Amino acid sequence: MTNTFDELFSNLEIARNTTNAELSPREIGVITSVATGVAKVSGLPSVGFEELLKFPGDVYGIAFNVDEDDIGVVLLGDYWHLQAGDEVERCGHVVDVPVGNSLIGRIITPLGKSLDGNGVLAATQRLPVERPSPAIMDRAAVSVPLQTGIKVVDALIPVGRGQRELILGDRQTGKTAIALDTILNQRGKDVLCVYCAIGQRASGVAKVIAKLREEGALEYTVVVVTEGNDPPGLAYLAPYAATSIAEYFMEQGRDVLIVYDDLTHHARAYRELSLLLRRPPGREAFPGDIFYIHSRLLERATHLSDELGGGSLTALPIIETEAQDMSAYIPTNLISITDGQIYLSPELFELGVLPAVDVGKSVSRVGGKAQRAAYRSVTVDLKLAYAQFEELETFARFGARLDEQTLAMIEHGRRIRACLMQSEFAPVSMAEQIIVLIALTGALFDPVPLAKMPAAEQAVRQAAANLSDDMLARLASTEKLSHQDKVGLLQLAEQAMKGFLAESEPTIEVPISTDVSEPS
Ligand SMILES: Nc1ncnc2c1ncn2[C@@H]1O[C@H](COP(=O)(O)OP(=O)(O)OP(=O)(O)O)[C@@H](O)[C@H]1O
């Protein structure tokens, strides 16, 4: 026996001396079983949690369950060729993604492989997909608005840079449209975007990418894609990888917007993996740490302090509800993690009120502080009038006899709703939004028949083209609008409305300029 060892060592010594190569140890284990998207591996006693493992055929996996005897591995690629007995090698590091400016305009997988046919990514830097979120002391308050270009959102549910605003609603209610419009509205502005498609149908993702390309939005967007038929491991990894890509830009001092479309698919992929790995199921069969996987993801969105460059990461996670149940497990989790929600109602969608945002069930908990002061001075009255209208409209449905004042309030509310309607892919600039809102609060639209509201709103919006550069600067500033400015804007809207009514409804008079109250 001793002789055999001596012989072996001397052979090794000879081999080492005859080659100049550095010898590095490799740890190899074997697959003991493979199931849908997961594998059990044994023989790797020192593997770390979430370490990357290499399987035959260039397939990678993450060590997810690290037990004494075997390891539960989540597979990140096609696993059909894998079988028990195949070799598995440790990589010695956790999963990482390429990051950098060269990713802008690219369409990639969560592992950084190109999907757009434009060749390998030229990134030189990589970041781990799982990173700790910034400490409280490294964060600054949300103070700058993120204009979505969607009137109802910017006016009533404003989003600030560094905020996490959930978009939720039943299927086909326009959730993706809200996120996509927000990305399109960043054209020509200083915000980079990351769109992360998780478990979506390939046709849906292709449509979004085609739209981004058509509108020139791909120039400032990175698209990270996992499709419905990808392994669940990739769907699980996608939002973390996309966040690391976005964080790189944030740490360079840039403002970044990230859309997770959608986290329902992410939660389902995680549930599938957990059940296959025999983790104990909890409510709705989700594992106990389902809240934690989403909170540690969304905690990474923030506005960094000036010392750290002042960059921001705004997150718009999307969640699909079933039968309008906002109190189901995953929606309630996400509502409590995020700083507000935009709820899309299938009833409004059916009525043709698009975007179908239910203002009563939507809220923005920090965005109000970041909203431009020009909005604040006009939206206070608007919110009140709209809330009253929604209540009164319900009564009116029962055929109750209403007095004139109530009827007027309902008619005014209908015009507010009509003004807040907007077709997709048509973002509205801030100046146009403000002039429409001023006209609304000044009751200028009240004499317009409902059918003609879209044209009337368009006419008033066009008046924004006549605003002076000084006025535009004041609208974009953090200062409140002066009384004089408000009167000036109202007069401009009045002229536009007079012109519109003279052309289309010569018999209708525009009400004489209403008193504009001092901003509250
Ligand atoms: N403001 C709008 N104006 C006109 N059409 C709209 C508007 N918003 C959404 N739509 C249309 O509604 C349909 C559903 O929109 P979208 O795909 O964004 O919904 P979703 O809730 O993301 O769907 P899914 O549940 O499949 O993810 C699409 O055909 C879209 O074109």
The ligand as a MOL file (V3000), in Angstrom:
LIG
                    3D

  0  0  0     0  0            999 V3000
M  V30 BEGIN CTAB
M  V30 COUNTS 31 33 0 0 0
M  V30 BEGIN ATOM
M  V30 1 N -54.8730 53.3520 -22.5250 0
M  V30 2 C -55.2000 52.4040 -23.3900 0
M  V30 3 N -55.8480 52.7240 -24.5240 0
M  V30 4 C -56.2030 51.7760 -25.4140 0
M  V30 5 N -55.9560 50.4520 -25.2660 0
M  V30 6 C -55.3190 50.0740 -24.1690 0
M  V30 7 C -54.9000 51.0270 -23.1710 0
M  V30 8 N -54.2820 50.3470 -22.1970 0
M  V30 9 C -54.3060 49.0410 -22.5640 0
M  V30 10 N -54.9300 48.8780 -23.7360 0
M  V30 11 C -55.1460 47.5920 -24.4410 0
M  V30 12 O -55.6300 46.6530 -23.5040 0
M  V30 13 C -55.1150 45.3630 -23.7770 0
M  V30 14 C -54.4740 44.8110 -22.5220 0
M  V30 15 O -53.3540 45.6020 -22.1820 0
M  V30 16 P -52.0610 44.9770 -21.4920 0
M  V30 17 O -51.4890 43.8800 -22.3170 0
M  V30 18 O -51.1870 46.1170 -21.1340 0
M  V30 19 O -52.7500 44.3720 -20.2150 0
M  V30 20 P -52.1120 43.4470 -19.0980 0
M  V30 21 O -52.9730 43.6410 -17.8970 0
M  V30 22 O -50.6560 43.7240 -18.9740 0
M  V30 23 O -52.3380 42.0260 -19.7420 0
M  V30 24 P -51.8040 40.6160 -19.2030 0
M  V30 25 O -52.6860 40.2630 -18.0750 0
M  V30 26 O -51.9630 39.7260 -20.3980 0
M  V30 27 O -50.3610 40.8210 -18.8040 0
M  V30 28 C -54.1060 45.5160 -24.9170 0
M  V30 29 O -54.7150 45.0870 -26.1010 0
M  V30 30 C -53.8470 46.9960 -24.9700 0
M  V30 31 O -53.5860 47.4250 -26.2770 0
M  V30 END ATOM
M  V30 BEGIN BOND
M  V30 1 1 1 2
M  V30 2 1 2 3
M  V30 3 2 2 7
M  V30 4 2 3 4
M  V30 5 1 4 5
M  V30 6 2 5 6
M  V30 7 1 6 7
M  V30 8 1 6 10
M  V30 9 1 7 8
M  V30 10 2 8 9
M  V30 11 1 9 10
M  V30 12 1 10 11
M  V30 13 1 11 12
M  V30 14 1 11 30
M  V30 15 1 12 13
M  V30 16 1 13 14
M  V30 17 1 13 28
M  V30 18 1 14 15
M  V30 19 1 15 16
M  V30 20 2 16 17
M  V30 21 1 16 18
M  V30 22 1 16 19
M  V30 23 1 19 20
M  V30 24 2 20 21
M  V30 25 1 20 22
M  V30 26 1 20 23
M  V30 27 1 23 24
M  V30 28 2 24 25
M  V30 29 1 24 26
M  V30 30 1 24 27
M  V30 31 1 28 29
M  V30 32 1 28 30
M  V30 33 1 30 31
M  V30 END BOND
M  V30 END CTAB
M  END
